[in-house]
Amino acid sequence: MKVAITGATGFVGSRLVQRLQGEGHKTVVLTRNTTFAQKVFPSEAFPNVEIVAYTPNASGSWQSVIASCDGVVNLAGEPIGEGRWTPERKQEILNSRKLGTQKIVEAIANANPKPSVLVNASAIGYYGTSETATFDETSLSGNDFLAQVCQAWEAEARKVKDAGVRLVILRFGIVLGNGGALGKMIPPFKLFAGGPIGSGRQWFSWIHVDDLVNLILQALTKPQIEGVYNATAPNPVRMADLSQALGQVMNRPSWLPVPAFAIEALLGDGAIVVLEGQQVIPKRTVQTGFEYKYPTLQSALTQILN
């Protein structure tokens, strides 16, 4: 199998490339920074990786490499949890997903032969936030900024079906592993200053990075997998429970809360990512028979931290 991947040097993408390399598959890494990609995937360790320069929001010669691929995984997008959401920043977050996906779909439509599948990332921000509601793949979208971004993102991805290509949209929860969101939470616990963020009542819908990679591989290889799937573990928790579990696994106290105003001062509107949440159930994902290696938070944290 040969797979083109955008966002391949990121937290999830790099883990996916490692897995594909280990299983003998070929990977085309579409990247804005070839020098950095070559450091992440040195040729001696990744002989099956081809690194191709591309501009996410512009057509170009990079699009021709899609024709040689069996599948495409589109993970690219500006980080949403870093920095304040100025009007310019919000436009970057939207454009990186909407326009980037538009150009990937354009490349697939023009490819001959075409890849058989596009696996496109989205996020559980699609549903909006709530402390009381439960969401699955059939739930309606929210109306806040992140929900609007996800709607636009998914709308561009759906256009690939006009080219007769199978589409799988994975709505990512918070991805746990060595790095990512968890990497930012661990340092305070190491200093005996860990605790819940904000009220602690907000929902935290998560997935272990290895389960997410397995889910992407299932989407690539199983023709019956099509449509929208929540890429979350089947057991979401509240933020207070996350902090307690993290303290237990690290053998550290977990009682010192991080006040909401401190996060808001740092992130502005972006604080919604950690101060508000949603309880998301992977109903369709479970119905496919997908088996989670880490279905509970305790099992995930134990594997990551020990």
Phi and psi in degrees as a GROMACS rama.xvg file:
@    title "Ramachandran Plot"
@    xaxis  label "Phi"
@    yaxis  label "Psi"
@TYPE xy
-122.418  126.17  LYS-2
-127.55  129.63  VAL-3
-92.1279  136.651  ALA-4
-132.909  128.346  ILE-5
-98.0046  152.17  THR-6
70.6447  23.9043  GLY-7
-70.6136  -23.2437  ALA-8
-89.0772  -0.474817  THR-9
-80.1254  -176.175  GLY-10
-58.6688  -49.4406  PHE-11
-79.2817  -44.4523  VAL-12
-59.7846  -41.6747  GLY-13
-66.334  -35.8443  SER-14
-67.2893  -38.0377  ARG-15
-65.163  -44.1145  LEU-16
-61.5254  -42.8282  VAL-17
-58.2857  -42.6317  GLN-18
-66.67  -45.0362  ARG-19
-63.4321  -40.8628  LEU-20
-61.3358  -44.1256  GLN-21
-64.0219  -26.4684  GLY-22
-97.2614  6.37834  GLU-23
84.1003  11.9062  GLY-24
-84.3935  159.559  HIS-25
-97.1025  144.322  LYS-26
-131.109  135.127  THR-27
-106.143  113.654  VAL-28
-91.5548  112.765  VAL-29
-92.4167  115.926  LEU-30
-140.837  147.887  THR-31
-78.8304  -21.2943  ARG-32
-127.353  90.0796  ASN-33
-66.6374  -33.0597  THR-34
-62.4734  -45.5179  THR-35
-65.8259  -42.1762  PHE-36
-61.5028  -37.2228  ALA-37
-66.8147  -29.2337  GLN-38
-74.1389  -37.5689  LYS-39
-71.5305  -37.9436  VAL-40
-123.814  70.8658  PHE-41
-60.8731  141.468  PRO-42
-60.7163  -32.5986  SER-43
-67.6657  -30.3228  GLU-44
-94.2181  -22.3731  ALA-45
-128.33  67.8683  PHE-46
-66.2556  -19.9425  PRO-47
-95.3242  11.4317  ASN-48
-104.495  126.551  VAL-49
-107.404  126.292  GLU-50
-102.478  124.013  ILE-51
-125.935  128.784  VAL-52
-73.6149  137.055  ALA-53
-147.711  157.667  TYR-54
-110.963  113.59  THR-55
-56.5276  -35.992  PRO-56
-105.869  23.5614  ASN-57
-142.073  144.69  ALA-58
-69.5656  158.001  SER-59
178.933  -178.75  GLY-60
-62.7356  -23.9719  SER-61
-57.5394  -28.9108  TRP-62
-64.2679  -23.6732  GLN-63
-67.7339  -23.9611  SER-64
-70.1274  -18.7374  VAL-65
-62.3838  -30.6848  ILE-66
-64.0573  -22.9918  ALA-67
-92.7464  3.74004  SER-68
-104.061  148.713  CYS-69
-82.7276  -29.2283  ASP-70
-152.468  161.973  GLY-71
-129.78  134.699  VAL-72
-118.51  117.761  VAL-73
-106.306  102.861  ASN-74
-112.444  -2.51648  LEU-75
-70.3685  146.102  ALA-76
169.178  143.663  GLY-77
-62.4891  138.445  GLU-78
-57.8578  138.96  PRO-79
-96.035  -18.5352  ILE-80
-101.88  16.2879  GLY-81
-120.902  118.11  GLU-82
85.91  166.806  GLY-83
-75.3213  148.511  ARG-84
-87.5839  76.0918  TRP-85
-70.508  163.674  THR-86
-54.5879  -38.0712  PRO-87
-67.8425  -39.9984  GLU-88
-65.5521  -41.3278  ARG-89
-62.8979  -37.9324  LYS-90
-66.0705  -37.8939  GLN-91
-63.9872  -42.7512  GLU-92
-60.8253  -43.881  ILE-93
-68.8278  -50.4876  LEU-94
-63.3095  -36.9655  ASN-95
-61.9648  -28.5809  SER-96
-92.159  -48.3403  ARG-97
-67.6487  -54.1222  LYS-98
-71.6414  -37.3162  LEU-99
-61.1685  -43.7629  GLY-100
-67.8045  -37.5134  THR-101
-56.5673  -43.3595  GLN-102
-73.1325  -33.1912  LYS-103
-65.0956  -45.1597  ILE-104
-63.7843  -39.2496  VAL-105
-59.6973  -43.7467  GLU-106
-64.1153  -40.6965  ALA-107
-65.184  -42.8498  ILE-108
-62.9469  -33.5103  ALA-109
-89.8021  -5.87378  ASN-110
-74.335  146.098  ALA-111
-146.47  106.714  ASN-112
-76.7542  161.876  PRO-113
-87.4173  149.031  LYS-114
-59.6915  155.934  PRO-115
-85.543  -18.4961  SER-116
-151.185  144.032  VAL-117
-115.439  121.832  LEU-118
-102.968  112.102  VAL-119
-113.474  129.289  ASN-120
-72.1045  148.233  ALA-121
-142.314  -159.734  SER-122
-149.278  156.938  ALA-123
-70.5272  -6.92118  ILE-124
-59.0501  -15.7124  GLY-125
-51.7842  -34.5048  TYR-126
-86.4635  -6.07132  TYR-127
77.77  -171.206  GLY-128
-117.304  151.414  THR-129
-167.212  143.599  SER-130
-91.6228  -10.807  GLU-131
-119.541  -28.6629  THR-132
-80.7565  157.215  ALA-133
-119.008  134.418  THR-134
-118.178  139.545  PHE-135
-127.921  -172.011  ASP-136
-63.8131  -17.8158  GLU-137
-90.3794  -5.80639  THR-138
-70.479  150.922  SER-139
-71.6837  160.357  LEU-140
-79.0508  159.355  SER-141
-82.2159  -169.277  GLY-142
-131.858  11.2245  ASN-143
-83.3477  -177.476  ASP-144
-60.6937  -47.0739  PHE-145
-64.7772  -37.3306  LEU-146
-62.3749  -41.262  ALA-147
-65.3869  -37.9538  GLN-148
-61.7697  -46.8525  VAL-149
-64.1801  -38.0417  CYS-150
-62.1658  -45.2243  GLN-151
-66  -40.3109  ALA-152
-59.9511  -50.5012  TRP-153
-69.1999  -34.0168  GLU-154
-62.4609  -39.4238  ALA-155
-67.0758  -40.7303  GLU-156
-63.3717  -37.1379  ALA-157
-64.3642  -20.8943  ARG-158
-66.5866  -16.5231  LYS-159
-67.2405  -22.2912  VAL-160
-67.085  -23.3988  LYS-161
-65.6947  -21.9861  ASP-162
-92.1388  5.74078  ALA-163
77.2304  22.6068  GLY-164
-103.79  134.944  VAL-165
-64.6017  137.879  ARG-166
-122.264  131.987  LEU-167
-123.908  122.148  VAL-168
-106.479  123.135  ILE-169
-109.145  116.694  LEU-170
-88.97  102.722  ARG-171
-70.8407  136.684  PHE-172
-87.0879  -166.579  GLY-173
-70.5621  122.498  ILE-174
-90.3888  124.772  VAL-175
-103.218  135.336  LEU-176
178.685  -168.8  GLY-177
-77.7727  92.1338  ASN-178
125.322  -162.138  GLY-179
60.6396  -149.004  GLY-180
-62.2848  -39.4106  ALA-181
-64.7146  -35.3232  LEU-182
-59.4526  -27.727  GLY-183
-84.7528  -18.6918  LYS-184
-90.6854  -24.9298  MET-185
-68.7466  -42.9884  ILE-186
-52.3144  -45.0314  PRO-187
-60.6522  -35.3648  PRO-188
-67.1635  -37.9427  PHE-189
-61.6976  -29.7294  LYS-190
-92.4922  13.5198  LEU-191
61.2879  31.5532  PHE-192
-128.431  28.3273  ALA-193
-87.3747  157.472  GLY-194
174.786  176.918  GLY-195
-67.4899  150.406  PRO-196
-94.5929  129.388  ILE-197
68.6283  -139.569  GLY-198
-70.7649  -25.3227  SER-199
83.9152  -8.86441  GLY-200
-90.8493  -12.5596  ARG-201
-68.2534  145.657  GLN-202
-76.7807  147.344  TRP-203
-127.601  100.376  PHE-204
-98.9539  119.839  SER-205
-131.917  170.797  TRP-206
-155.402  141.63  ILE-207
-71.0909  139.492  HIS-208
-58.3731  -33.5498  VAL-209
-68.8173  -36.8886  ASP-210
-66.5549  -37.8273  ASP-211
-64.2938  -43.6826  LEU-212
-62.0505  -42.2889  VAL-213
-61.8422  -36.6941  ASN-214
-67.0652  -40.2063  LEU-215
-63.7563  -42.57  ILE-216
-63.798  -38.8077  LEU-217
-62.2053  -41.6084  GLN-218
-63.6543  -36.1901  ALA-219
-70.8202  -35.6636  LEU-220
-105.431  -14.1569  THR-221
-109.216  108.91  LYS-222
-60.0854  -23.5667  PRO-223
-78.2099  -11.8433  GLN-224
-82.699  116.771  ILE-225
-155.449  142.648  GLU-226
101.134  -152.837  GLY-227
-99.0997  134.842  VAL-228
-136.376  137.619  TYR-229
-79.4764  122.545  ASN-230
-93.5625  70.9652  ALA-231
-136.479  158.472  THR-232
-73.0596  158.451  ALA-233
-76.9115  0.212715  PRO-234
-130.13  77.8493  ASN-235
-66.0205  156.731  PRO-236
-133.512  166.484  VAL-237
-85.8115  158.474  ARG-238
-56.9141  -37.944  MET-239
-61.9986  -38.2288  ALA-240
-68.5196  -37.5054  ASP-241
-60.63  -47.0808  LEU-242
-63.0445  -40.2538  SER-243
-64.0954  -44.6162  GLN-244
-64.5047  -39.7583  ALA-245
-64.1285  -42.034  LEU-246
-63.3339  -39.971  GLY-247
-65.0117  -46.2928  GLN-248
-66.108  -36.1989  VAL-249
-89.3039  -4.66849  MET-250
57.4002  49.4182  ASN-251
-134.609  154.805  ARG-252
-66.003  155.36  PRO-253
-137.549  35.9711  SER-254
-103.571  -11.2803  TRP-255
-89.8404  101.092  LEU-256
-72.4703  152.073  PRO-257
-98.1726  113.299  VAL-258
-65.668  147.988  PRO-259
-58.8744  -38.1988  ALA-260
-63.771  -28.76  PHE-261
-68.8936  -40.3312  ALA-262
-68.9251  -41.4992  ILE-263
-63.9282  -36.86  GLU-264
-64.7307  -33.5399  ALA-265
-80.9114  -43.5769  LEU-266
-108.753  -13.3737  LEU-267
62.2259  -134.4  GLY-268
-59.0982  -27.1579  ASP-269
-64.5112  -12.3331  GLY-270
-63.1503  -19.3563  ALA-271
-57.1802  -27.3321  ILE-272
-60.5905  -36.1658  VAL-273
-109.929  -22.3365  VAL-274
-88.46  -21.905  LEU-275
-127.131  155.538  GLU-276
-152.009  -167.648  GLY-277
-152.657  142.902  GLN-278
-89.3831  107.377  GLN-279
-114.602  129.946  VAL-280
-109.869  131.241  ILE-281
-84.8811  63.6168  PRO-282
-59.1639  -53.7653  LYS-283
-66.9241  -35.3712  ARG-284
-61.3036  -45.5815  THR-285
-65.1007  -36.9451  VAL-286
-64.7263  -23.1872  GLN-287
-72.9325  -11.5771  THR-288
91.1758  8.30013  GLY-289
-59.8489  132.12  PHE-290
-106.114  119.1  GLU-291
-79.7266  131.729  TYR-292
-74.193  -30.2412  LYS-293
-131.848  78.5063  TYR-294
-78.4698  -20.5315  PRO-295
-114.601  152.707  THR-296
-61.8561  -39.674  LEU-297
-60.6703  -43.3327  GLN-298
-67.0502  -37.0825  SER-299
-67.2824  -47.6684  ALA-300
-66.4354  -37.6864  LEU-301
-61.9098  -43.429  THR-302
-65.5604  -41.9843  GLN-303
-70.6384  -43.0418  ILE-304
-92.7136  -15.9464  LEU-305
